[in-house]
Amino acid sequence: MEWIIENWILVLVIGGMAAMHLFGHGHGRHKHGKAAKRQTAQKKVPDAPADTRVPSEDA
């Protein structure tokens, strides 16, 4: 108990870091695993192909 009283700043910093990690990043939900891959797969929309034809003078 005496160590906590003497090192209260260190305890406060460690507690703050733990709280930020648990609640600061999307309220505790980390995007890992199958659900995150499924969400990113649904958001990907293929772009339209670019028009790579070169206009010729003959046409």
PDB file as gemmi writes it, atoms N, CA and C in Angstrom:
CRYST1    1.000    1.000    1.000  90.00  90.00  90.00 P 1                      
ATOM      1  N   MET A   1       0.823  -1.191   0.000  1.00  0.00           N  
ATOM      2  CA  MET A   1       0.000   0.000   0.000  1.00  0.00           C  
ATOM      3  C   MET A   1       0.866   1.253   0.000  1.00  0.00           C  
ATOM      4  N   GLU A   2       1.974   1.179   0.682  1.00  0.00           N  
ATOM      5  CA  GLU A   2       2.874   2.332   0.752  1.00  0.00           C  
ATOM      6  C   GLU A   2       3.475   2.610  -0.629  1.00  0.00           C  
ATOM      7  N   TRP A   3       3.756   1.545  -1.393  1.00  0.00           N  
ATOM      8  CA  TRP A   3       4.324   1.730  -2.723  1.00  0.00           C  
ATOM      9  C   TRP A   3       3.345   2.492  -3.623  1.00  0.00           C  
ATOM     10  N   ILE A   4       2.058   2.176  -3.525  1.00  0.00           N  
ATOM     11  CA  ILE A   4       1.044   2.861  -4.334  1.00  0.00           C  
ATOM     12  C   ILE A   4       0.969   4.333  -3.961  1.00  0.00           C  
ATOM     13  N   ILE A   5       1.062   4.644  -2.677  1.00  0.00           N  
ATOM     14  CA  ILE A   5       1.022   6.038  -2.233  1.00  0.00           C  
ATOM     15  C   ILE A   5       2.252   6.792  -2.737  1.00  0.00           C  
ATOM     16  N   GLU A   6       3.394   6.158  -2.733  1.00  0.00           N  
ATOM     17  CA  GLU A   6       4.619   6.820  -3.183  1.00  0.00           C  
ATOM     18  C   GLU A   6       4.682   6.938  -4.699  1.00  0.00           C  
ATOM     19  N   ASN A   7       4.071   6.026  -5.426  1.00  0.00           N  
ATOM     20  CA  ASN A   7       4.148   6.011  -6.887  1.00  0.00           C  
ATOM     21  C   ASN A   7       2.772   6.182  -7.527  1.00  0.00           C  
ATOM     22  N   TRP A   8       1.984   7.101  -7.012  1.00  0.00           N  
ATOM     23  CA  TRP A   8       0.622   7.273  -7.506  1.00  0.00           C  
ATOM     24  C   TRP A   8       0.604   7.799  -8.940  1.00  0.00           C  
ATOM     25  N   ILE A   9       1.620   8.534  -9.327  1.00  0.00           N  
ATOM     26  CA  ILE A   9       1.662   9.041 -10.707  1.00  0.00           C  
ATOM     27  C   ILE A   9       1.830   7.880 -11.687  1.00  0.00           C  
ATOM     28  N   LEU A  10       2.710   6.957 -11.369  1.00  0.00           N  
ATOM     29  CA  LEU A  10       2.920   5.791 -12.218  1.00  0.00           C  
ATOM     30  C   LEU A  10       1.648   4.944 -12.302  1.00  0.00           C  
ATOM     31  N   VAL A  11       0.978   4.765 -11.194  1.00  0.00           N  
ATOM     32  CA  VAL A  11      -0.280   4.005 -11.172  1.00  0.00           C  
ATOM     33  C   VAL A  11      -1.331   4.712 -12.022  1.00  0.00           C  
ATOM     34  N   LEU A  12      -1.376   6.045 -11.944  1.00  0.00           N  
ATOM     35  CA  LEU A  12      -2.340   6.817 -12.721  1.00  0.00           C  
ATOM     36  C   LEU A  12      -2.055   6.703 -14.223  1.00  0.00           C  
ATOM     37  N   VAL A  13      -0.789   6.765 -14.606  1.00  0.00           N  
ATOM     38  CA  VAL A  13      -0.420   6.651 -16.019  1.00  0.00           C  
ATOM     39  C   VAL A  13      -0.751   5.261 -16.557  1.00  0.00           C  
ATOM     40  N   ILE A  14      -0.404   4.223 -15.827  1.00  0.00           N  
ATOM     41  CA  ILE A  14      -0.690   2.853 -16.269  1.00  0.00           C  
ATOM     42  C   ILE A  14      -2.201   2.618 -16.349  1.00  0.00           C  
ATOM     43  N   GLY A  15      -2.936   3.115 -15.367  1.00  0.00           N  
ATOM     44  CA  GLY A  15      -4.394   2.981 -15.396  1.00  0.00           C  
ATOM     45  C   GLY A  15      -5.010   3.736 -16.563  1.00  0.00           C  
ATOM     46  N   GLY A  16      -4.477   4.918 -16.867  1.00  0.00           N  
ATOM     47  CA  GLY A  16      -4.974   5.694 -18.001  1.00  0.00           C  
ATOM     48  C   GLY A  16      -4.705   5.002 -19.326  1.00  0.00           C  
ATOM     49  N   MET A  17      -3.522   4.414 -19.445  1.00  0.00           N  
ATOM     50  CA  MET A  17      -3.191   3.689 -20.675  1.00  0.00           C  
ATOM     51  C   MET A  17      -4.098   2.474 -20.859  1.00  0.00           C  
ATOM     52  N   ALA A  18      -4.373   1.775 -19.779  1.00  0.00           N  
ATOM     53  CA  ALA A  18      -5.268   0.615 -19.855  1.00  0.00           C  
ATOM     54  C   ALA A  18      -6.681   1.048 -20.244  1.00  0.00           C  
ATOM     55  N   ALA A  19      -7.157   2.154 -19.663  1.00  0.00           N  
ATOM     56  CA  ALA A  19      -8.495   2.650 -19.986  1.00  0.00           C  
ATOM     57  C   ALA A  19      -8.578   3.110 -21.442  1.00  0.00           C  
ATOM     58  N   MET A  20      -7.538   3.793 -21.912  1.00  0.00           N  
ATOM     59  CA  MET A  20      -7.527   4.248 -23.303  1.00  0.00           C  
ATOM     60  C   MET A  20      -7.526   3.055 -24.256  1.00  0.00           C  
ATOM     61  N   HIS A  21      -6.802   2.019 -23.902  1.00  0.00           N  
ATOM     62  CA  HIS A  21      -6.759   0.843 -24.764  1.00  0.00           C  
ATOM     63  C   HIS A  21      -8.109   0.140 -24.809  1.00  0.00           C  
ATOM     64  N   LEU A  22      -8.754   0.028 -23.674  1.00  0.00           N  
ATOM     65  CA  LEU A  22     -10.027  -0.690 -23.623  1.00  0.00           C  
ATOM     66  C   LEU A  22     -11.189   0.118 -24.175  1.00  0.00           C  
ATOM     67  N   PHE A  23     -11.220   1.413 -23.908  1.00  0.00           N  
ATOM     68  CA  PHE A  23     -12.391   2.218 -24.255  1.00  0.00           C  
ATOM     69  C   PHE A  23     -12.115   3.261 -25.324  1.00  0.00           C  
ATOM     70  N   GLY A  24     -10.888   3.562 -25.612  1.00  0.00           N  
ATOM     71  CA  GLY A  24     -10.577   4.627 -26.551  1.00  0.00           C  
ATOM     72  C   GLY A  24     -10.574   4.206 -27.999  1.00  0.00           C  
ATOM     73  N   HIS A  25     -10.435   2.945 -28.273  1.00  0.00           N  
ATOM     74  CA  HIS A  25     -10.387   2.462 -29.648  1.00  0.00           C  
ATOM     75  C   HIS A  25     -11.717   1.824 -30.015  1.00  0.00           C  
ATOM     76  N   GLY A  26     -12.705   2.597 -30.355  1.00  0.00           N  
ATOM     77  CA  GLY A  26     -13.988   2.032 -30.760  1.00  0.00           C  
ATOM     78  C   GLY A  26     -14.731   1.396 -29.616  1.00  0.00           C  
ATOM     79  N   HIS A  27     -14.590   1.914 -28.433  1.00  0.00           N  
ATOM     80  CA  HIS A  27     -15.281   1.435 -27.238  1.00  0.00           C  
ATOM     81  C   HIS A  27     -15.012  -0.031 -26.963  1.00  0.00           C  
ATOM     82  N   GLY A  28     -13.775  -0.444 -27.118  1.00  0.00           N  
ATOM     83  CA  GLY A  28     -13.372  -1.787 -26.745  1.00  0.00           C  
ATOM     84  C   GLY A  28     -13.472  -2.815 -27.839  1.00  0.00           C  
ATOM     85  N   ARG A  29     -13.991  -2.446 -29.012  1.00  0.00           N  
ATOM     86  CA  ARG A  29     -14.131  -3.417 -30.095  1.00  0.00           C  
ATOM     87  C   ARG A  29     -12.963  -3.255 -31.057  1.00  0.00           C  
ATOM     88  N   HIS A  30     -12.102  -4.237 -31.104  1.00  0.00           N  
ATOM     89  CA  HIS A  30     -10.998  -4.242 -32.056  1.00  0.00           C  
ATOM     90  C   HIS A  30     -11.450  -4.981 -33.300  1.00  0.00           C  
ATOM     91  N   LYS A  31     -11.032  -4.524 -34.445  1.00  0.00           N  
ATOM     92  CA  LYS A  31     -11.448  -5.142 -35.701  1.00  0.00           C  
ATOM     93  C   LYS A  31     -10.443  -6.209 -36.093  1.00  0.00           C  
ATOM     94  N   HIS A  32     -10.670  -7.397 -35.579  1.00  0.00           N  
ATOM     95  CA  HIS A  32      -9.832  -8.547 -35.884  1.00  0.00           C  
ATOM     96  C   HIS A  32     -10.737  -9.697 -36.283  1.00  0.00           C  
ATOM     97  N   GLY A  33     -10.197 -10.602 -37.039  1.00  0.00           N  
ATOM     98  CA  GLY A  33     -10.906 -11.846 -37.305  1.00  0.00           C  
ATOM     99  C   GLY A  33     -11.817 -11.801 -38.512  1.00  0.00           C  
ATOM    100  N   LYS A  34     -12.747 -12.749 -38.548  1.00  0.00           N  
ATOM    101  CA  LYS A  34     -13.614 -12.947 -39.702  1.00  0.00           C  
ATOM    102  C   LYS A  34     -14.563 -11.775 -39.928  1.00  0.00           C  
ATOM    103  N   ALA A  35     -15.069 -11.172 -38.864  1.00  0.00           N  
ATOM    104  CA  ALA A  35     -16.028 -10.082 -39.017  1.00  0.00           C  
ATOM    105  C   ALA A  35     -15.386  -8.884 -39.705  1.00  0.00           C  
ATOM    106  N   ALA A  36     -14.152  -8.576 -39.378  1.00  0.00           N  
ATOM    107  CA  ALA A  36     -13.462  -7.443 -40.003  1.00  0.00           C  
ATOM    108  C   ALA A  36     -13.193  -7.733 -41.477  1.00  0.00           C  
ATOM    109  N   LYS A  37     -12.805  -8.959 -41.791  1.00  0.00           N  
ATOM    110  CA  LYS A  37     -12.545  -9.315 -43.185  1.00  0.00           C  
ATOM    111  C   LYS A  37     -13.833  -9.268 -44.002  1.00  0.00           C  
ATOM    112  N   ARG A  38     -14.933  -9.683 -43.398  1.00  0.00           N  
ATOM    113  CA  ARG A  38     -16.220  -9.672 -44.081  1.00  0.00           C  
ATOM    114  C   ARG A  38     -16.650  -8.231 -44.358  1.00  0.00           C  
ATOM    115  N   GLN A  39     -16.441  -7.318 -43.409  1.00  0.00           N  
ATOM    116  CA  GLN A  39     -16.815  -5.922 -43.594  1.00  0.00           C  
ATOM    117  C   GLN A  39     -15.983  -5.273 -44.685  1.00  0.00           C  
ATOM    118  N   THR A  40     -14.686  -5.529 -44.698  1.00  0.00           N  
ATOM    119  CA  THR A  40     -13.835  -4.917 -45.718  1.00  0.00           C  
ATOM    120  C   THR A  40     -14.132  -5.503 -47.090  1.00  0.00           C  
ATOM    121  N   ALA A  41     -14.512  -6.774 -47.155  1.00  0.00           N  
ATOM    122  CA  ALA A  41     -14.834  -7.387 -48.440  1.00  0.00           C  
ATOM    123  C   ALA A  41     -16.121  -6.789 -49.003  1.00  0.00           C  
ATOM    124  N   GLN A  42     -17.083  -6.465 -48.143  1.00  0.00           N  
ATOM    125  CA  GLN A  42     -18.331  -5.886 -48.600  1.00  0.00           C  
ATOM    126  C   GLN A  42     -18.139  -4.447 -49.070  1.00  0.00           C  
ATOM    127  N   LYS A  43     -17.198  -3.724 -48.499  1.00  0.00           N  
ATOM    128  CA  LYS A  43     -16.985  -2.325 -48.852  1.00  0.00           C  
ATOM    129  C   LYS A  43     -16.224  -2.161 -50.160  1.00  0.00           C  
ATOM    130  N   LYS A  44     -15.484  -3.184 -50.567  1.00  0.00           N  
ATOM    131  CA  LYS A  44     -14.690  -3.067 -51.779  1.00  0.00           C  
ATOM    132  C   LYS A  44     -15.595  -3.139 -53.002  1.00  0.00           C  
ATOM    133  N   VAL A  45     -15.561  -2.091 -53.783  1.00  0.00           N  
ATOM    134  CA  VAL A  45     -16.315  -2.037 -55.026  1.00  0.00           C  
ATOM    135  C   VAL A  45     -15.294  -1.888 -56.141  1.00  0.00           C  
ATOM    136  N   PRO A  46     -15.314  -2.782 -57.103  1.00  0.00           N  
ATOM    137  CA  PRO A  46     -14.317  -2.680 -58.166  1.00  0.00           C  
ATOM    138  C   PRO A  46     -14.516  -1.405 -58.974  1.00  0.00           C  
ATOM    139  N   ASP A  47     -13.413  -0.756 -59.291  1.00  0.00           N  
ATOM    140  CA  ASP A  47     -13.461   0.448 -60.104  1.00  0.00           C  
ATOM    141  C   ASP A  47     -13.763   0.078 -61.551  1.00  0.00           C  
ATOM    142  N   ALA A  48     -14.306   1.032 -62.274  1.00  0.00           N  
ATOM    143  CA  ALA A  48     -14.556   0.815 -63.694  1.00  0.00           C  
ATOM    144  C   ALA A  48     -13.215   0.754 -64.415  1.00  0.00           C  
ATOM    145  N   PRO A  49     -13.105  -0.110 -65.398  1.00  0.00           N  
ATOM    146  CA  PRO A  49     -11.824  -0.198 -66.110  1.00  0.00           C  
ATOM    147  C   PRO A  49     -11.528   1.113 -66.841  1.00  0.00           C  
ATOM    148  N   ALA A  50     -10.289   1.482 -66.827  1.00  0.00           N  
ATOM    149  CA  ALA A  50      -9.879   2.717 -67.487  1.00  0.00           C  
ATOM    150  C   ALA A  50      -9.890   2.526 -68.995  1.00  0.00           C  
ATOM    151  N   ASP A  51     -10.180   3.562 -69.701  1.00  0.00           N  
ATOM    152  CA  ASP A  51     -10.169   3.520 -71.162  1.00  0.00           C  
ATOM    153  C   ASP A  51      -8.732   3.666 -71.616  1.00  0.00           C  
ATOM    154  N   THR A  52      -8.125   2.545 -71.994  1.00  0.00           N  
ATOM    155  CA  THR A  52      -6.703   2.560 -72.335  1.00  0.00           C  
ATOM    156  C   THR A  52      -6.476   2.595 -73.845  1.00  0.00           C  
ATOM    157  N   ARG A  53      -7.542   2.701 -74.619  1.00  0.00           N  
ATOM    158  CA  ARG A  53      -7.391   2.733 -76.072  1.00  0.00           C  
ATOM    159  C   ARG A  53      -6.770   4.066 -76.493  1.00  0.00           C  
ATOM    160  N   VAL A  54      -5.879   3.981 -77.436  1.00  0.00           N  
ATOM    161  CA  VAL A  54      -5.257   5.187 -77.979  1.00  0.00           C  
ATOM    162  C   VAL A  54      -6.008   5.542 -79.252  1.00  0.00           C  
ATOM    163  N   PRO A  55      -6.498   6.755 -79.346  1.00  0.00           N  
ATOM    164  CA  PRO A  55      -7.224   7.125 -80.572  1.00  0.00           C  
ATOM    165  C   PRO A  55      -6.256   7.141 -81.768  1.00  0.00           C  
ATOM    166  N   SER A  56      -6.664   6.464 -82.817  1.00  0.00           N  
ATOM    167  CA  SER A  56      -5.810   6.410 -84.007  1.00  0.00           C  
ATOM    168  C   SER A  56      -6.255   7.464 -85.022  1.00  0.00           C  
ATOM    169  N   GLU A  57      -5.352   7.868 -85.838  1.00  0.00           N  
ATOM    170  CA  GLU A  57      -5.665   8.889 -86.826  1.00  0.00           C  
ATOM    171  C   GLU A  57      -6.461   8.296 -87.996  1.00  0.00           C  
ATOM    172  N   ASP A  58      -6.405   6.977 -88.183  1.00  0.00           N  
ATOM    173  CA  ASP A  58      -7.090   6.321 -89.270  1.00  0.00           C  
ATOM    174  C   ASP A  58      -8.601   6.252 -89.055  1.00  0.00           C  
ATOM    175  N   ALA A  59      -9.041   6.246 -87.845  1.00  0.00           N  
ATOM    176  CA  ALA A  59     -10.455   6.049 -87.561  1.00  0.00           C  
ATOM    177  C   ALA A  59     -11.244   7.249 -87.718  1.00  0.00           C  
TER     178      ALA A  59                                                      
END                                                                             
